[in-house]
Amino acid sequence: MAKEEEGKRITLFYPDKKPPAKPGTLGELTELIELIDQEREEIKEFLEKDKKEQEKLDEAEALLDEIQESLDKKGKEK
């Protein structure tokens, strides 16, 4: 954020985003809705990633179960 003095008045610039809205205004509500939407998207992405990780874990557990059953059968044969 850069500051530029104009006499006694200071103007603030927000190069990466628009300036914050005044409290209690429609602009503030719009900002909050945008933030909520961003958070919602991040949560969706996290849940999708978590779901993929859980699927990998389930596959690994199934493979371990198969290996254990195979070892149990070989142990009984001896």
Contact map, one row per residue, 1 for C-alpha under 8 A:
111000000001111000000000000000000000000000000000000000000000000000000000000000
111100000001110000000000000000000000000000000000000000000000000000000000000000
111110000111100000000000000000000000000000000000000000000000000000000000000000
011111000111000000000000000000000000000000000000000000000000000000000000000000
001111111110000000000000000000000000000000000000000000000000000000000000000000
000111111110000000000000000000000000000000000000000000000000000000000000000000
000011111100000000000000000000000000000000000000000000000000000000000000000000
000011111100000000000000000000000000000000000000000000000000000000000000000000
000011111110000000000000000000000000000000000000000000000000000000000000000000
001111111111000000000000000000000000000000000000000000000000000000000000000000
001111001111100000000000000000000000000000000000000000000000000000000000000000
111100000111110000000000000000000000000000000000000000000000000000000000000000
111000000011111000100000000000000000000000000000000000000000000000000000000000
110000000001111111100000000000000000000000000000000000000000000000000000000000
100000000000111111000000000000000000000000000000000000000000000000000000000000
000000000000011111000000000000000000000000000000000000000000000000000000000000
000000000000011111100000000000000000000000000000000000000000000000000000000000
000000000000011111110000000000000000000000000000000000000000000000000000000000
000000000000110011111000000000000000000000000000000000000000000000000000000000
000000000000000001111100000100000000000000000000000000000000000000000000000000
000000000000000000111110101100100000000000000000000000000000000000000000000000
000000000000000000011111101100000000000000000000000000000000000000000000000000
000000000000000000001111100100000000000000000000000000000000000000000000000000
000000000000000000000111110110000000000000000000000000000000000000000000000000
000000000000000000001111111110000000000000000000000000000000000000000000000000
000000000000000000000001111111000000000000000000000000000000000000000000000000
000000000000000000001100111111100000000000000000000000000000000000000000000000
000000000000000000011111111111110000000000000000000000000000000000000000000000
000000000000000000000001111111111000000000000000000000000000000000000000000000
000000000000000000000000011111111100000000000000000000000000000000000000000000
000000000000000000001000001111111110000000000000000000000000000000000000000000
000000000000000000000000000111111111000000000000000000000000000000000000000000
000000000000000000000000000011111111100000000000000000000000000000000000000000
000000000000000000000000000001111111110000000000000000000000000000000000000000
000000000000000000000000000000111111111000000000000000000000000000000000000000
000000000000000000000000000000011111111100000000000000000000000000000000000000
000000000000000000000000000000001111111110000000000000000000000000000000000000
000000000000000000000000000000000111111111000000000000000000000000000000000000
000000000000000000000000000000000011111111100000000000000000000000000000000000
000000000000000000000000000000000001111111110000000000000000000000000000000000
000000000000000000000000000000000000111111111000000000000000000000000000000000
000000000000000000000000000000000000011111111100000000000000000000000000000000
000000000000000000000000000000000000001111111110000000000000000000000000000000
000000000000000000000000000000000000000111111111000000000000000000000000000000
000000000000000000000000000000000000000011111111100000000000000000000000000000
000000000000000000000000000000000000000001111111110000000000000000000000000000
000000000000000000000000000000000000000000111111111000000000000000000000000000
000000000000000000000000000000000000000000011111111100000000000000000000000000
000000000000000000000000000000000000000000001111111110000000000000000000000000
000000000000000000000000000000000000000000000111111111000000000000000000000000
000000000000000000000000000000000000000000000011111111100000000000000000000000
000000000000000000000000000000000000000000000001111111110000000000000000000000
000000000000000000000000000000000000000000000000111111111000000000000000000000
000000000000000000000000000000000000000000000000011111111100000000000000000000
000000000000000000000000000000000000000000000000001111111110000000000000000000
000000000000000000000000000000000000000000000000000111111111000000000000000000
000000000000000000000000000000000000000000000000000011111111100000000000000000
000000000000000000000000000000000000000000000000000001111111110000000000000000
000000000000000000000000000000000000000000000000000000111111111000000000000000
000000000000000000000000000000000000000000000000000000011111111100000000000000
000000000000000000000000000000000000000000000000000000001111111110000000000000
000000000000000000000000000000000000000000000000000000000111111111000000000000
000000000000000000000000000000000000000000000000000000000011111111100000000000
000000000000000000000000000000000000000000000000000000000001111111110000000000
000000000000000000000000000000000000000000000000000000000000111111111000000000
000000000000000000000000000000000000000000000000000000000000011111111100000000
000000000000000000000000000000000000000000000000000000000000001111111110000000
000000000000000000000000000000000000000000000000000000000000000111111111000000
000000000000000000000000000000000000000000000000000000000000000011111111100000
000000000000000000000000000000000000000000000000000000000000000001111111110000
000000000000000000000000000000000000000000000000000000000000000000111111111000
000000000000000000000000000000000000000000000000000000000000000000011111111100
000000000000000000000000000000000000000000000000000000000000000000001111111110
000000000000000000000000000000000000000000000000000000000000000000000111111111
000000000000000000000000000000000000000000000000000000000000000000000011111111
000000000000000000000000000000000000000000000000000000000000000000000001111111
000000000000000000000000000000000000000000000000000000000000000000000000111111
000000000000000000000000000000000000000000000000000000000000000000000000011111
